[in-house]
Amino acid sequence: MHPVLELISERLAAGSVPGERTDGRRLALVIEGGSSRGTYSSGMVLALDELGVTPALDAVYGSSAGALNGAWLLCGRSSTGVRTWWNPVVMRRIINPLHTLRGRAVIDLEYLVHQVYSVLEPMDFPAILANPVTFHPLATDADTGESTDLHPFLDDVDAIKVALAASSCMPVLAGPPIPMAGRRFVDAGVAEPIPYRTALAQGATDVLVLRTRRADEQPLPPPRVHDVVVPRFLRRQAPGAIPAWQDTYRRDVEDEETLANDPRVLSIRPPAGAPDVAVLERDPEVLRKAVDLGKGAVLGVLEGLREAS
């Protein structure tokens, strides 16, 4: 059994409590971003919730859509969160290329955070603040390009909402950087789409990673639009993020190598043959299938933990 699975099993069997453990280890859940590909990790998070794994964790790190799904897990409403992904009315309002005809961003983060997550399918924000498993949404500093853990800024409900928007503020598609704590942020995926580096740097001894790309989806050199349209936007809105954006392919290749070989890390990925989910995918059938496949991937790896708990 992988050491990460052993640790989860031992903690569930012992009924250990976050913040009061004596095993000398720190287990971080890390959730990859990817906009609509986050449907996969939404299903994965739902499986973790149903298996009762959350109390075995010490921290949750998420980038972009991964931060959104991590928040649903920590507030105890992951079954609510998955519904937002395949709701056609919600998704067509959040992601709509026609928004540009009205001078608005393609991705409507204001609607997502302040309507969907606050009114239509409310997230329990106070429960996130109260959870002993700490929440670490990441974002990219628009002026320095640094991957930034927004956890130190999460002192109230409004701060969580701002952090979720900042973590998901995709260049070009989601509008200008999101201001927070005197700084400006764009999507976490620019600097750290799989935030395991930050988790390890902050003391994680064991890392469970929820991926949104299949194992057979290897990094590809960026398309031409990657090198032309996005840098033009960044030069105007987030100049510090340009080096990180230009380093995407090299970093992605390095991440794949590290995650495959680091004994501290266990990755769970969508199965071979799972559908390609476009960054701006809105088809409810595709998205619901991705949720189900993500859930199945976790259940397949963590089978037996329900009995251990």
Backbone hydrogen bonds, N-H to C=O, Kabsch-Sander energy under -0.5 kcal/mol:
donor,donor_aa,acceptor,acceptor_aa,energy
6,E,2,H,-2.4
7,L,3,P,-2.3
8,I,4,V,-2.3
9,S,5,L,-2.7
10,E,6,E,-2.7
11,R,7,L,-2.5
12,L,8,I,-2.5
13,A,9,S,-2.3
14,A,10,E,-2.1
15,G,11,R,-1.3
16,S,11,R,-1.5
20,E,17,V,-2.2
28,A,26,R,-0.6
28,A,206,D,-2.6
29,L,59,A,-2.7
30,V,28,A,-0.5
30,V,208,L,-3.1
31,I,61,Y,-2.6
32,E,30,V,-0.5
32,E,210,L,-2.5
33,G,193,P,-1.9
36,S,279,V,-2.2
37,R,34,G,-2.4
38,G,35,S,-2.4
39,T,36,S,-1.7
40,Y,37,R,-1.8
41,S,37,R,-0.6
42,S,38,G,-2.0
43,G,39,T,-1.9
44,M,40,Y,-1.8
45,V,41,S,-2.6
46,L,42,S,-2.0
47,A,43,G,-1.9
48,L,44,M,-2.1
49,D,45,V,-2.5
50,E,46,L,-2.5
51,L,47,A,-2.1
52,G,48,L,-0.6
52,G,49,D,-1.1
53,V,48,L,-2.5
56,A,53,V,-2.3
57,L,54,T,-2.0
58,D,27,L,-2.8
59,A,27,L,-1.3
60,V,134,T,-2.7
61,Y,29,L,-3.4
62,G,136,H,-1.7
63,S,31,I,-1.8
64,S,138,L,-0.6
66,G,63,S,-2.6
67,A,64,S,-1.0
68,L,64,S,-1.6
69,N,65,A,-2.3
70,G,66,G,-2.0
71,A,67,A,-2.0
72,W,68,L,-1.8
73,L,69,N,-1.9
74,L,70,G,-2.2
75,C,71,A,-1.6
76,G,73,L,-1.2
77,R,72,W,-1.9
80,T,77,R,-0.9
81,G,77,R,-2.0
82,V,78,S,-2.0
83,R,79,S,-0.7
83,R,80,T,-0.5
84,T,80,T,-0.8
84,T,81,G,-0.7
85,W,81,G,-0.6
85,W,82,V,-1.0
86,W,82,V,-0.8
87,N,83,R,-0.8
91,M,87,N,-2.7
92,R,88,P,-2.1
93,R,89,V,-1.0
94,I,90,V,-2.5
95,I,91,M,-2.9
96,N,94,I,-0.6
96,N,106,V,-2.4
99,H,96,N,-2.1
100,T,97,P,-1.4
101,L,98,L,-1.4
102,R,99,H,-1.6
103,G,100,T,-1.6
104,R,99,H,-2.2
107,I,173,L,-2.9
108,D,94,I,-2.9
108,D,106,V,-0.6
109,L,107,I,-1.2
112,L,108,D,-1.8
113,V,109,L,-2.6
114,H,110,E,-2.3
115,Q,111,Y,-1.6
116,V,111,Y,-2.4
117,Y,112,L,-2.5
119,V,115,Q,-2.7
120,L,115,Q,-2.5
121,E,116,V,-3.3
123,M,117,Y,-3.2
125,F,123,M,-1.7
128,I,124,D,-1.1
128,I,125,F,-0.6
129,L,125,F,-1.7
130,A,126,P,-1.9
131,N,127,A,-1.2
134,T,58,D,-1.7
134,T,132,P,-0.8
136,H,60,V,-2.9
138,L,62,G,-2.5
139,A,148,T,-1.9
140,T,186,V,-2.8
141,D,139,A,-0.5
141,D,146,E,-2.8
142,A,184,R,-3.0
145,G,141,D,-2.3
148,T,139,A,-3.4
150,L,137,P,-2.7
150,L,148,T,-0.6
153,F,150,L,-1.8
154,L,151,H,-1.9
155,D,153,F,-1.8
160,I,156,D,-1.5
161,K,157,V,-1.9
162,V,158,D,-2.3
163,A,159,A,-2.5
164,L,160,I,-2.4
165,A,161,K,-1.8
166,A,162,V,-2.8
167,S,163,A,-2.6
168,S,164,L,-1.0
169,C,166,A,-1.2
170,M,168,S,-1.9
173,L,171,P,-2.4
174,A,170,M,-2.6
178,I,185,F,-2.8
180,M,183,R,-2.6
183,R,180,M,-1.8
185,F,178,I,-2.0
186,V,140,T,-2.6
187,D,169,C,-2.8
188,A,167,S,-2.1
190,V,187,D,-1.6
191,A,188,A,-1.0
192,E,188,A,-3.2
196,Y,194,I,-2.1
197,R,194,I,-0.7
199,A,195,P,-1.5
200,L,196,Y,-2.6
201,A,197,R,-2.5
202,Q,198,T,-1.7
203,G,200,L,-1.7
204,A,199,A,-2.3
205,T,26,R,-2.1
206,D,26,R,-2.0
207,V,264,R,-2.6
208,L,28,A,-2.6
209,V,207,V,-0.6
209,V,266,L,-3.1
210,L,30,V,-3.0
211,R,209,V,-0.7
211,R,268,I,-2.9
215,A,270,P,-0.6
217,E,214,R,-1.6
218,Q,216,D,-1.1
226,H,223,P,-1.1
227,D,223,P,-0.8
227,D,224,R,-0.9
228,V,224,R,-0.9
229,V,225,V,-1.0
230,V,225,V,-1.4
232,R,228,V,-1.4
233,F,229,V,-1.8
234,L,230,V,-2.9
235,R,231,P,-2.6
236,R,232,R,-1.0
236,R,233,F,-0.6
237,Q,233,F,-2.6
238,A,234,L,-1.8
240,G,142,A,-1.6
241,A,142,A,-0.8
241,A,238,A,-1.9
242,I,239,P,-1.3
245,W,241,A,-2.2
246,Q,242,I,-2.6
247,D,243,P,-1.1
248,T,245,W,-1.5
251,R,247,D,-2.5
252,D,248,T,-2.7
253,V,249,Y,-2.2
254,E,250,R,-2.1
255,D,251,R,-2.7
256,E,252,D,-2.1
257,E,253,V,-1.8
258,T,254,E,-2.6
259,L,255,D,-3.0
260,A,256,E,-1.4
261,N,257,E,-0.9
261,N,258,T,-0.9
262,D,258,T,-2.2
265,V,262,D,-1.9
266,L,207,V,-2.7
268,I,209,V,-2.8
274,A,271,P,-2.1
278,A,276,D,-0.6
281,E,278,A,-1.9
287,L,283,D,-2.4
288,R,284,P,-2.6
289,K,285,E,-2.0
290,A,286,V,-2.0
291,V,287,L,-2.0
292,D,288,R,-2.2
293,L,289,K,-2.6
294,G,290,A,-2.5
295,K,291,V,-2.4
296,G,292,D,-2.4
297,A,293,L,-2.0
298,V,294,G,-1.6
299,L,295,K,-2.3
300,G,296,G,-2.2
301,V,297,A,-1.3
302,L,298,V,-2.9
305,L,302,L,-2.1
308,A,304,G,-1.5
309,S,305,L,-1.8
